[in-house]
Amino acid sequence: MVYNILYIATIVLEFVTVPIFLKYYWPEKCKQSMLFKMISATLFIICGYCALKISNNNTPYATLMMWGFAFGWLGDLLLHWLSDKMAIFVLGVVSFLTGHVFFIVAFQKAIDTTYPGHNTFEWYELLFLALSVAAIVIFALVKKLFKEKAFLTSGLLVYGVVLLAMFAKAARYCIGEWAYGTNDHMVMTFVTVLGGATLFLISDALLGYIIIFKKHNRVLRIINIVTYFAAQILLASSLLIVRSAYPLYN
């Protein structure tokens, strides 16, 4: 019962702390915005922990996802650090990238153990990644980003590939649940896993746009932050229903 209350409380509190963070975040980051951002980040970790406790989810999926949330927390800290040093920014990006790698492995673990015998990569995953990366590269070439901002563009491209792979794995897991399973929580699986991955993709794509083109726009910032924290809460909530310790389907 305690964990149920805490789980609900973390979600409710996000609706309080994120708006306060956004208020202090504009027009520039400050100590107050740092405080409320990290409170918001801590809440999604607590949310995930409560979710795994409620469902007694001690599977590899839950462990890997919690590591992903931890690296997301660290990335939040580094990217909001009150410093303009490139090294801090790079460490923040690397932290988030590492978090996405943990998410990818978690989704793959769930895929492997819920319907074993399938390929590690399906053709539609590879096609999606190839077309998405090609579109990004073409856009960067047209905008001459590799020439004018080579280091930043190359780094964000690598991050983008990992982000897209995370989304593809989440989508594949959900497609597998729909195609092969009799999951009683099908809707919640799609909402938490695919919904969370989609919002993460939107948030990070928007952040990349803001960084590359230096768009100091409040509306874009709000959308970026709201979709990010919503993504983390949804993915944390997936620990209520997604497991990876035993095969569900033959």
N, C-alpha and C positions, 0 to 999 in steps of 0.2 A: 504493500500500500504506500509506503514511504517513497519508493522509487516512482510509482505512478504519479504521485503528487509532484515530485521534483521534475519529472519529465514534462508534465503539463506546465509547471511554473517556468521552466526554461524557455518554452515556446512563447508564453505570455510575456515574459520579461524581454525577449528579443524585440517585441513590438514597442517596448519602452526605450531600451538602450540604443537601438539602431537609429531612431529619429533624433535622439539627443546627440549621438555621435555625428550625424549628418549636419545638425545645427552648428556644432563647433568646427566641423571639418571645412566649412565654407567661410571665407574664400581660400584659407590656407590651413594646413594641419597645425595643431598646437598641442600642448600638454593635455588639455581637456579632451580633445578628440582622440588622442592616443589612449587615454584612460577608458573612455567609453567604447572604443573599438575593441580593446583587449577584453573588456567585460563581455562584450557581445561574442567575441571569439571563444572565450572560456565557456560561455553558455552552450555553444553547439557541441563542445566536448562533453560537458555534463549531460547534455541531451542524449548523446550517443551512448554514454556509459549507463545511464538510466534505462535506455531502450534494451541494451543487452542484458541488464539485470532483470528487467521485467519478463523478458522472453527466455531467460536462462540460456542465452546464446553465447556459448563458450567455444564456438567454431572458429576455424581459421579466417573465415570471412569477417567476423566481428573484430578479431585481433588486427587484421590488416587494415580494415577501415578505421579503427581507432588510431593506428599509426598515421594514416592519411590525414585525419583530423588534427593530430599533433603537429605535423609538418605544416598544415594550413595555419595553425595558430602561430607557429614560428614565422611563417611567411608574412602574416599580418603584422607581427611585431617589427620585422625588418623593413618591410615596405613603408611602414608609417613612422619609422625612426626619424627623429628630428635632425636629419642630416641629408645633404644632397650628394654625398659621396657615392660614386658609381659602384664601389665595392659592396656597399650595404644593399643597394638596389639589386645587384647581381645575386647576392646571397639570398635575398628575399625571393627572387624568381626561381632560383635553384631549389629553395625549400618547397615552394608550391609545386614545382616540377616533380620533386621527390614524392610529395603527397599524391600526385596523380598516378605515379608509378605504383604506389601501394594500392590505390583504387583499382587500377588495371589488373593487378595480380589478384586482388580480392574478387573482382567480377569473374576473372578466368577460373579461379578456384571454385566459385559457385557453379560455373558452367561445367567444369570437369567432373564435379561430384554430383550434380543434379541430373545430368544426362551424359554419362561417360561414353567414350567411343567416338565422339565427334572430333573434327579437326580443330587444332588450336586456333586457326584463322579460317573463317569461311570466306567464300569468294566475294560476298557482298560487303564484308568488312574491308577487304583489301581494295575493292572498287571504290568504296566511299572515301577511304584514306587517299587513294591515288588521285581521284577527281578533286577532292578538297585541297590537297597540297598543291596540285597543278594550278587550281584557281588562285590560290594565295600567291604563288610564285609569279604567275602572269600579272596579277594586280601589282605586285611589288616592282616588277620590271617596267610596267607601263608608267608607274609613278616615279620610277628611277630611284627607288628606295635603297637598293643595294649599292648604288653609286654614292648617294648623298648621306645615307645613314647605314653603312654596311654592317658595323658591329651590332647595333641595336636591332636592325632588321633580321640579321642572321640568327641572333639569340632568340628573338621572339618567334621566328619560324620554327626553330627546334622545339621551343615550348609549345607552339601551336600543334605540331605533329603529335606530341605526347597527349595534349588535351583532346585532340580529335580521336586518338586511339582509346582514351578513357571513355569518351562518348560512344564510340563504336562498340566497345565491350559491354557497356551498360545496355545499349540497344539490343545487342545479340542475346544477352541474358534474358531480357524481357521477351524477345521474339521466341526464344526457346521455351520459356514458361507458357507462352500462348500456344505454341505449336505442339508441344509434347506433353504438357502437364495438365493436371487437374487441380491446380492451385486454388484453394478457397479464397485466397487473398490476391487474386489476379489484379484487380483494380489498384489496390494499395501498392503492389509491386511496381506497376507501371508509374504510379504517382511518385513514389519515393525514389526509386532507382532511375528510371528514365527521366522523370520530371527533374530530379536533382541534377543529373548529368547535363540535361538540356539547359537549365538555368545557369550552371557553371560555364557551359560553352558560351552562352550569351554574355554573361558577365565578363569573362576573360577576353572575349573577342572585342567587346566594347572598350575594355581597359587598354587593350593593345592599340585600338584606334585612337584613344585619347592620348596615349603616350607618343605614338608615332607622329601624329599630326598636331600635337600640343593643343588639343581642344579643351580650353578652360571653360567648360559649360556646366552649369549647376544641374540641369536636368539629366544630362548624360551621367554625371557623377552619382546622382541619386539612383538612377536605374542600375548602374554598375554595382553599387553597394547593396541595394535591396535584393537584386537577383543573386548576388553572391551569398548573403547570409541565408536567404531562402533555400538556396541549393544545399548548403551545409546542413541545415536543419532537416531537409528532406532525406538526404543521404544518411544522416544520423538516425532518422526514424526507420530507415530500411532494416536496421538491426533488430527491429521488432519481428520481422517476418522472413528475412533472407538468411539461410543457413548454408553451410558447405561442408558438413562433417559426414554426410552419408548420402548415398544415391537415392533420389526420390522416384526416378523413372528407369525402366528397363529398356 
